[in-house]
Amino acid sequence: MHNTDRIQEYKNKVVLINPIQQHHGPILPIKNDRTNPEPREITDAERKKSAWKTLRGEKKKVRAVGYHKRMENRYELEKQWSQSMAGKPQGEKWIAMAWRDDTLKNKTA
């Protein structure tokens, strides 16, 4: 059985319920209610400002949110550590520093 025979057999078994009608002209008319703004002069402030630089700066701020949050947490932990180390001998300082490093890893992860 060749491919053409299979196609013929398929066509014989296909039942069309409704004949297909081709629509001419617009089915749903498109309305353009937009109006263009009136032309105007570009101000000096607009000339000096760069849209690309503004968008780039805002993207940097969004990406840096996590970094700033980590630094804020680190600052608070450093403050807690320095308060807890007040008046302690030097030997315990290293133990507290190890505690601080482990705490920082757990907080920022």
N, CA, C and O atoms as a GROMACS GRO file, in nm:
protein
  436
    1MET      N    1   0.086  -0.118   0.000
    1MET     CA    2   0.000   0.000   0.000
    1MET      C    3   0.090   0.124   0.000
    1MET      O    4   0.174   0.142   0.088
    2HIS      N    5   0.070   0.207  -0.099
    2HIS     CA    6   0.149   0.328  -0.112
    2HIS      C    7   0.086   0.442  -0.034
    2HIS      O    8  -0.029   0.435   0.011
    3ASN      N    9   0.164   0.546  -0.019
    3ASN     CA   10   0.117   0.663   0.055
    3ASN      C   11  -0.007   0.723  -0.010
    3ASN      O   12  -0.099   0.767   0.060
    4THR      N   13  -0.012   0.727  -0.142
    4THR     CA   14  -0.128   0.784  -0.212
    4THR      C   15  -0.254   0.702  -0.186
    4THR      O   16  -0.364   0.756  -0.176
    5ASP      N   17  -0.238   0.570  -0.176
    5ASP     CA   18  -0.353   0.485  -0.147
    5ASP      C   19  -0.406   0.513  -0.006
    5ASP      O   20  -0.528   0.517   0.017
    6ARG      N   21  -0.314   0.533   0.089
    6ARG     CA   22  -0.357   0.564   0.226
    6ARG      C   23  -0.433   0.696   0.231
    6ARG      O   24  -0.534   0.708   0.301
    7ILE      N   25  -0.384   0.794   0.158
    7ILE     CA   26  -0.450   0.925   0.156
    7ILE      C   27  -0.589   0.914   0.096
    7ILE      O   28  -0.684   0.973   0.147
    8GLN      N   29  -0.603   0.840  -0.013
    8GLN     CA   30  -0.734   0.820  -0.077
    8GLN      C   31  -0.830   0.751   0.019
    8GLN      O   32  -0.947   0.790   0.029
    9GLU      N   33  -0.782   0.649   0.089
    9GLU     CA   34  -0.866   0.577   0.185
    9GLU      C   35  -0.912   0.671   0.296
    9GLU      O   36  -1.028   0.668   0.339
   10TYR      N   37  -0.818   0.756   0.342
   10TYR     CA   38  -0.851   0.853   0.447
   10TYR      C   39  -0.958   0.950   0.398
   10TYR      O   40  -1.054   0.978   0.470
   11LYS      N   41  -0.943   1.002   0.276
   11LYS     CA   42  -1.040   1.096   0.220
   11LYS      C   43  -1.179   1.033   0.207
   11LYS      O   44  -1.279   1.100   0.229
   12ASN      N   45  -1.184   0.907   0.173
   12ASN     CA   46  -1.314   0.838   0.160
   12ASN      C   47  -1.384   0.823   0.295
   12ASN      O   48  -1.507   0.824   0.301
   13LYS      N   49  -1.306   0.809   0.402
   13LYS     CA   50  -1.365   0.790   0.534
   13LYS      C   51  -1.400   0.920   0.604
   13LYS      O   52  -1.479   0.919   0.698
   14VAL      N   53  -1.344   1.031   0.562
   14VAL     CA   54  -1.369   1.161   0.626
   14VAL      C   55  -1.510   1.207   0.593
   14VAL      O   56  -1.554   1.202   0.478
   15VAL      N   57  -1.580   1.250   0.697
   15VAL     CA   58  -1.717   1.298   0.678
   15VAL      C   59  -1.718   1.448   0.707
   15VAL      O   60  -1.679   1.491   0.816
   16LEU      N   61  -1.761   1.526   0.610
   16LEU     CA   62  -1.773   1.670   0.629
   16LEU      C   63  -1.915   1.702   0.674
   16LEU      O   64  -2.013   1.668   0.606
   17ILE      N   65  -1.926   1.769   0.788
   17ILE     CA   66  -2.058   1.801   0.841
   17ILE      C   67  -2.114   1.924   0.773
   17ILE      O   68  -2.226   1.921   0.721
   18ASN      N   69  -2.038   2.031   0.772
   18ASN     CA   70  -2.082   2.155   0.705
   18ASN      C   71  -1.982   2.191   0.598
   18ASN      O   72  -1.861   2.175   0.619
   19PRO      N   73  -2.027   2.239   0.486
   19PRO     CA   74  -1.931   2.284   0.386
   19PRO      C   75  -1.861   2.412   0.436
   19PRO      O   76  -1.923   2.495   0.503
   20ILE      N   77  -1.738   2.425   0.404
   20ILE     CA   78  -1.660   2.540   0.448
   20ILE      C   79  -1.694   2.660   0.362
   20ILE      O   80  -1.696   2.652   0.239
   21GLN      N   81  -1.722   2.773   0.428
   21GLN     CA   82  -1.752   2.896   0.356
   21GLN      C   83  -1.638   2.993   0.376
   21GLN      O   84  -1.589   3.013   0.488
   22GLN      N   85  -1.597   3.053   0.267
   22GLN     CA   86  -1.490   3.152   0.274
   22GLN      C   87  -1.552   3.288   0.300
   22GLN      O   88  -1.640   3.332   0.227
   23HIS      N   89  -1.505   3.355   0.404
   23HIS     CA   90  -1.555   3.489   0.435
   23HIS      C   91  -1.474   3.592   0.359
   23HIS      O   92  -1.351   3.583   0.351
   24HIS      N   93  -1.542   3.688   0.304
   24HIS     CA   94  -1.476   3.797   0.233
   24HIS      C   95  -1.502   3.926   0.309
   24HIS      O   96  -1.610   3.946   0.364
   25GLY      N   97  -1.401   4.012   0.312
   25GLY     CA   98  -1.416   4.139   0.382
   25GLY      C   99  -1.384   4.124   0.530
   25GLY      O  100  -1.348   4.016   0.576
   26PRO      N  101  -1.397   4.233   0.603
   26PRO     CA  102  -1.362   4.229   0.745
   26PRO      C  103  -1.466   4.153   0.828
   26PRO      O  104  -1.586   4.179   0.816
   27ILE      N  105  -1.421   4.060   0.908
   27ILE     CA  106  -1.510   3.986   0.997
   27ILE      C  107  -1.534   4.068   1.123
   27ILE      O  108  -1.648   4.088   1.165
   28LEU      N  109  -1.425   4.114   1.183
   28LEU     CA  110  -1.433   4.205   1.298
   28LEU      C  111  -1.361   4.333   1.258
   28LEU      O  112  -1.239   4.333   1.243
   29PRO      N  113  -1.434   4.442   1.242
   29PRO     CA  114  -1.368   4.566   1.201
   29PRO      C  115  -1.272   4.616   1.309
   29PRO      O  116  -1.301   4.606   1.428
   30ILE      N  117  -1.159   4.668   1.267
   30ILE     CA  118  -1.058   4.720   1.359
   30ILE      C  119  -1.081   4.869   1.373
   30ILE      O  120  -1.082   4.944   1.275
   31LYS      N  121  -1.100   4.911   1.499
   31LYS     CA  122  -1.120   5.053   1.525
   31LYS      C  123  -0.990   5.112   1.579
   31LYS      O  124  -0.930   5.057   1.671
   32ASN      N  125  -0.948   5.220   1.521
   32ASN     CA  126  -0.828   5.289   1.567
   32ASN      C  127  -0.873   5.420   1.631
   32ASN      O  128  -0.889   5.522   1.564
   33ASP      N  129  -0.893   5.415   1.763
   33ASP     CA  130  -0.938   5.534   1.835
   33ASP      C  131  -0.822   5.616   1.890
   33ASP      O  132  -0.844   5.720   1.952
   34ARG      N  133  -0.700   5.569   1.867
   34ARG     CA  134  -0.584   5.642   1.919
   34ARG      C  135  -0.563   5.771   1.841
   34ARG      O  136  -0.581   5.778   1.720
   35THR      N  137  -0.524   5.871   1.915
   35THR     CA  138  -0.487   5.997   1.850
   35THR      C  139  -0.340   6.022   1.880
   35THR      O  140  -0.294   5.996   1.991
   36ASN      N  141  -0.268   6.072   1.784
   36ASN     CA  142  -0.127   6.102   1.802
   36ASN      C  143  -0.112   6.234   1.876
   36ASN      O  144  -0.188   6.328   1.851
   37PRO      N  145  -0.016   6.243   1.967
   37PRO     CA  146   0.005   6.371   2.037
   37PRO      C  147   0.058   6.476   1.941
   37PRO      O  148   0.120   6.446   1.839
   38GLU      N  149   0.031   6.599   1.976
   38GLU     CA  150   0.078   6.711   1.894
   38GLU      C  151   0.230   6.721   1.902
   38GLU      O  152   0.285   6.701   2.010
   39PRO      N  153   0.298   6.751   1.794
   39PRO     CA  154   0.444   6.768   1.798
   39PRO      C  155   0.481   6.886   1.888
   39PRO      O  156   0.409   6.986   1.894
   40ARG      N  157   0.594   6.874   1.957
   40ARG     CA  158   0.640   6.982   2.044
   40ARG      C  159   0.792   6.985   2.043
   40ARG      O  160   0.857   6.892   1.995
   41GLU      N  161   0.847   7.091   2.097
   41GLU     CA  162   0.992   7.105   2.105
   41GLU      C  163   1.047   7.019   2.219
   41GLU      O  164   0.983   7.005   2.323
   42ILE      N  165   1.165   6.964   2.199
   42ILE     CA  166   1.232   6.887   2.303
   42ILE      C  167   1.300   6.985   2.398
   42ILE      O  168   1.372   7.076   2.354
   43THR      N  169   1.276   6.966   2.529
   43THR     CA  170   1.335   7.057   2.627
   43THR      C  171   1.482   7.023   2.651
   43THR      O  172   1.527   6.914   2.615
   44ASP      N  173   1.555   7.116   2.712
   44ASP     CA  174   1.697   7.092   2.742
   44ASP      C  175   1.713   6.977   2.841
   44ASP      O  176   1.806   6.898   2.830
   45ALA      N  177   1.621   6.968   2.938
   45ALA     CA  178   1.628   6.858   3.037
   45ALA      C  179   1.612   6.724   2.969
   45ALA      O  180   1.678   6.627   3.006
   46GLU      N  181   1.524   6.716   2.870
   46GLU     CA  182   1.504   6.591   2.796
   46GLU      C  183   1.626   6.557   2.711
   46GLU      O  184   1.660   6.440   2.694
   47ARG      N  185   1.692   6.660   2.658
   47ARG     CA  186   1.812   6.636   2.578
   47ARG      C  187   1.926   6.582   2.663
   47ARG      O  188   2.002   6.496   2.619
   48LYS      N  189   1.939   6.632   2.785
   48LYS     CA  190   2.049   6.593   2.873
   48LYS      C  191   2.027   6.455   2.934
   48LYS      O  192   2.123   6.384   2.963
   49LYS      N  193   1.902   6.417   2.953
   49LYS     CA  194   1.873   6.290   3.020
   49LYS      C  195   1.878   6.176   2.917
   49LYS      O  196   1.829   6.189   2.805
   50SER      N  197   1.938   6.065   2.959
   50SER     CA  198   1.950   5.949   2.871
   50SER      C  199   1.856   5.840   2.921
   50SER      O  200   1.868   5.795   3.036
   51ALA      N  201   1.764   5.796   2.838
   51ALA     CA  202   1.671   5.691   2.876
   51ALA      C  203   1.746   5.561   2.902
   51ALA      O  204   1.712   5.487   2.994
   52TRP      N  205   1.848   5.533   2.822
   52TRP     CA  206   1.924   5.410   2.837
   52TRP      C  207   1.994   5.408   2.973
   52TRP      O  208   1.991   5.306   3.042
   53LYS      N  209   2.058   5.519   3.011
   53LYS     CA  210   2.128   5.525   3.140
   53LYS      C  211   2.029   5.513   3.256
   53LYS      O  212   2.059   5.447   3.356
   54THR      N  213   1.914   5.575   3.243
   54THR     CA  214   1.814   5.567   3.349
   54THR      C  215   1.767   5.424   3.368
   54THR      O  216   1.762   5.374   3.481
   55LEU      N  217   1.732   5.356   3.259
   55LEU     CA  218   1.688   5.217   3.269
   55LEU      C  219   1.798   5.127   3.321
   55LEU      O  220   1.772   5.037   3.400
   56ARG      N  221   1.919   5.150   3.279
   56ARG     CA  222   2.032   5.069   3.325
   56ARG      C  223   2.053   5.085   3.474
   56ARG      O  224   2.078   4.988   3.545
   57GLY      N  225   2.043   5.208   3.523
   57GLY     CA  226   2.058   5.233   3.666
   57GLY      C  227   1.949   5.165   3.748
   57GLY      O  228   1.976   5.108   3.853
   58GLU      N  229   1.827   5.171   3.698
   58GLU     CA  230   1.716   5.106   3.769
   58GLU      C  231   1.733   4.955   3.770
   58GLU      O  232   1.702   4.890   3.870
   59LYS      N  233   1.782   4.898   3.660
   59LYS     CA  234   1.806   4.754   3.656
   59LYS      C  235   1.912   4.714   3.758
   59LYS      O  236   1.900   4.610   3.823
   60LYS      N  237   2.016   4.796   3.772
   60LYS     CA  238   2.121   4.770   3.870
   60LYS      C  239   2.064   4.771   4.011
   60LYS      O  240   2.098   4.685   4.093
   61LYS      N  241   1.978   4.867   4.039
   61LYS     CA  242   1.917   4.875   4.172
   61LYS      C  243   1.835   4.750   4.202
   61LYS      O  244   1.842   4.697   4.313
   62VAL      N  245   1.758   4.703   4.104
   62VAL     CA  246   1.675   4.584   4.125
   62VAL      C  247   1.762   4.462   4.149
   62VAL      O  248   1.733   4.381   4.237
   63ARG      N  249   1.870   4.448   4.071
   63ARG     CA  250   1.958   4.333   4.088
   63ARG      C  251   2.031   4.336   4.221
   63ARG      O  252   2.064   4.231   4.276
   64ALA      N  253   2.058   4.456   4.274
   64ALA     CA  254   2.137   4.470   4.396
   64ALA      C  255   2.055   4.458   4.523
   64ALA      O  256   2.110   4.469   4.632
   65VAL      N  257   1.925   4.436   4.513
   65VAL     CA  258   1.840   4.428   4.632
   65VAL      C  259   1.888   4.318   4.726
   65VAL      O  260   1.899   4.340   4.846
   66GLY      N  261   1.917   4.200   4.673
   66GLY     CA  262   1.963   4.089   4.754
   66GLY      C  263   2.095   4.120   4.822
   66GLY      O  264   2.114   4.086   4.939
   67TYR      N  265   2.186   4.184   4.750
   67TYR     CA  266   2.316   4.221   4.806
   67TYR      C  267   2.297   4.317   4.923
   67TYR      O  268   2.359   4.300   5.028
   68HIS      N  269   2.214   4.418   4.904
   68HIS     CA  270   2.193   4.516   5.010
   68HIS      C  271   2.129   4.451   5.133
   68HIS      O  272   2.162   4.486   5.246
   69LYS      N  273   2.039   4.357   5.111
   69LYS     CA  274   1.975   4.287   5.222
   69LYS      C  275   2.080   4.206   5.299
   69LYS      O  276   2.079   4.206   5.422
   70ARG      N  277   2.170   4.136   5.227
   70ARG     CA  278   2.275   4.059   5.294
   70ARG      C  279   2.366   4.150   5.375
   70ARG      O  280   2.404   4.116   5.487
   71MET      N  281   2.402   4.264   5.318
   71MET     CA  282   2.491   4.357   5.389
   71MET      C  283   2.423   4.413   5.513
   71MET      O  284   2.487   4.435   5.616
   72GLU      N  285   2.293   4.437   5.503
   72GLU     CA  286   2.218   4.486   5.620
   72GLU      C  287   2.218   4.381   5.731
   72GLU      O  288   2.242   4.413   5.847
   73ASN      N  289   2.193   4.256   5.695
   73ASN     CA  290   2.197   4.148   5.794
   73ASN      C  291   2.337   4.134   5.853
   73ASN      O  292   2.352   4.112   5.973
   74ARG      N  293   2.439   4.147   5.768
   74ARG     CA  294   2.576   4.134   5.816
   74ARG      C  295   2.609   4.246   5.914
   74ARG      O  296   2.675   4.223   6.015
   75TYR      N  297   2.564   4.366   5.884
   75TYR     CA  298   2.589   4.479   5.972
   75TYR      C  299   2.525   4.455   6.109
   75TYR      O  300   2.587   4.479   6.212
   76GLU      N  301   2.402   4.406   6.109
   76GLU     CA  302   2.334   4.379   6.236
   76GLU      C  303   2.407   4.270   6.315
   76GLU      O  304   2.421   4.281   6.436
   77LEU      N  305   2.453   4.165   6.246
   77LEU     CA  306   2.527   4.058   6.315
   77LEU      C  307   2.661   4.108   6.368
   77LEU      O  308   2.703   4.070   6.477
   78GLU      N  309   2.727   4.192   6.290
   78GLU     CA  310   2.854   4.250   6.337
   78GLU      C  311   2.830   4.334   6.463
   78GLU      O  312   2.910   4.330   6.557
   79LYS      N  313   2.721   4.407   6.464
   79LYS     CA  314   2.689   4.490   6.581
   79LYS      C  315   2.662   4.401   6.702
   79LYS      O  316   2.710   4.428   6.812
   80GLN      N  317   2.585   4.293   6.681
   80GLN     CA  318   2.559   4.199   6.791
   80GLN      C  319   2.689   4.137   6.839
   80GLN      O  320   2.710   4.123   6.960
   81TRP      N  321   2.776   4.100   6.747
   81TRP     CA  322   2.903   4.038   6.784
   81TRP      C  323   2.990   4.132   6.864
   81TRP      O  324   3.048   4.093   6.965
   82SER      N  325   3.000   4.259   6.818
   82SER     CA  326   3.085   4.354   6.890
   82SER      C  327   3.029   4.382   7.029
   82SER      O  328   3.106   4.402   7.123
   83GLN      N  329   2.897   4.383   7.044
   83GLN     CA  330   2.838   4.402   7.178
   83GLN      C  331   2.863   4.280   7.265
   83GLN      O  332   2.888   4.294   7.385
   84SER      N  333   2.856   4.161   7.207
   84SER     CA  334   2.878   4.040   7.286
   84SER      C  335   3.025   4.023   7.323
   84SER      O  336   3.056   3.956   7.422
   85MET      N  337   3.116   4.082   7.245
   85MET     CA  338   3.260   4.069   7.271
   85MET      C  339   3.312   4.173   7.368
   85MET      O  340   3.427   4.164   7.410
   86ALA      N  341   3.233   4.271   7.405
   86ALA     CA  342   3.279   4.379   7.493
   86ALA      C  343   3.321   4.320   7.627
   86ALA      O  344   3.241   4.252   7.692
   87GLY      N  345   3.446   4.346   7.670
   87GLY     CA  346   3.496   4.302   7.800
   87GLY      C  347   3.540   4.158   7.806
   87GLY      O  348   3.570   4.109   7.915
   88LYS      N  349   3.547   4.086   7.694
   88LYS     CA  350   3.590   3.945   7.696
   88LYS      C  351   3.739   3.937   7.664
   88LYS      O  352   3.792   4.022   7.593
   89PRO      N  353   3.806   3.836   7.717
   89PRO     CA  354   3.948   3.820   7.686
   89PRO      C  355   3.970   3.785   7.538
   89PRO      O  356   3.878   3.744   7.468
   90GLN      N  357   4.093   3.803   7.493
   90GLN     CA  358   4.128   3.783   7.352
   90GLN      C  359   4.102   3.641   7.304
   90GLN      O  360   4.061   3.623   7.189
   91GLY      N  361   4.123   3.540   7.387
   91GLY     CA  362   4.106   3.401   7.346
   91GLY      C  363   3.965   3.370   7.303
   91GLY      O  364   3.944   3.292   7.210
   92GLU      N  365   3.867   3.429   7.368
   92GLU     CA  366   3.728   3.404   7.333
   92GLU      C  367   3.686   3.477   7.206
   92GLU      O  368   3.584   3.444   7.146
   93LYS      N  369   3.764   3.575   7.166
   93LYS     CA  370   3.731   3.653   7.046
   93LYS      C  371   3.726   3.561   6.924
   93LYS      O  372   3.638   3.576   6.839
   94TRP      N  373   3.819   3.468   6.913
   94TRP     CA  374   3.824   3.379   6.798
   94TRP      C  375   3.705   3.285   6.796
   94TRP      O  376   3.654   3.252   6.689
   95ILE      N  377   3.660   3.242   6.914
   95ILE     CA  378   3.541   3.157   6.920
   95ILE      C  379   3.420   3.235   6.871
   95ILE      O  380   3.339   3.184   6.794
   96ALA      N  381   3.410   3.360   6.917
   96ALA     CA  382   3.298   3.444   6.874
   96ALA      C  383   3.303   3.472   6.725
   96ALA      O  384   3.199   3.479   6.659
   97MET      N  385   3.424   3.488   6.670
   97MET     CA  386   3.436   3.513   6.525
   97MET      C  387   3.391   3.392   6.446
   97MET      O  388   3.327   3.406   6.342
   98ALA      N  389   3.423   3.272   6.495
   98ALA     CA  390   3.378   3.150   6.427
   98ALA      C  391   3.226   3.141   6.433
   98ALA      O  392   3.162   3.102   6.335
   99TRP      N  393   3.168   3.177   6.548
   99TRP     CA  394   3.022   3.177   6.561
   99TRP      C  395   2.961   3.275   6.462
   99TRP      O  396   2.861   3.246   6.397
  100ARG      N  397   3.024   3.392   6.451
  100ARG     CA  398   2.973   3.495   6.361
  100ARG      C  399   2.976   3.447   6.217
  100ARG      O  400   2.879   3.466   6.144
  101ASP      N  401   3.086   3.384   6.175
  101ASP     CA  402   3.097   3.335   6.038
  101ASP      C  403   2.992   3.229   6.008
  101ASP      O  404   2.931   3.231   5.902
  102ASP      N  405   2.970   3.135   6.103
  102ASP     CA  406   2.868   3.032   6.083
  102ASP      C  407   2.730   3.094   6.076
  102ASP      O  408   2.648   3.053   5.995
  103THR      N  409   2.704   3.194   6.159
  103THR     CA  410   2.574   3.260   6.160
  103THR      C  411   2.550   3.334   6.029
  103THR      O  412   2.441   3.332   5.974
  104LEU      N  413   2.656   3.401   5.980
  104LEU     CA  414   2.643   3.473   5.853
  104LEU      C  415   2.612   3.377   5.739
  104LEU      O  416   2.529   3.407   5.653
  105LYS      N  417   2.678   3.263   5.738
  105LYS     CA  418   2.651   3.166   5.631
  105LYS      C  419   2.507   3.118   5.636
  105LYS      O  420   2.443   3.101   5.532
  106ASN      N  421   2.456   3.096   5.754
  106ASN     CA  422   2.318   3.048   5.768
  106ASN      C  423   2.218   3.157   5.735
  106ASN      O  424   2.113   3.128   5.678
  107LYS      N  425   2.247   3.282   5.768
  107LYS     CA  426   2.153   3.392   5.743
  107LYS      C  427   2.144   3.425   5.595
  107LYS      O  428   2.035   3.452   5.544
  108THR      N  429   2.257   3.424   5.526
  108THR     CA  430   2.257   3.468   5.386
  108THR      C  431   2.224   3.357   5.289
  108THR      O  432   2.198   3.384   5.172
  109ALA      N  433   2.225   3.234   5.333
  109ALA     CA  434   2.198   3.123   5.241
  109ALA      C  435   2.051   3.107   5.214
  109ALA      O  436   2.011   3.018   5.139
   0.00000   0.00000   0.00000
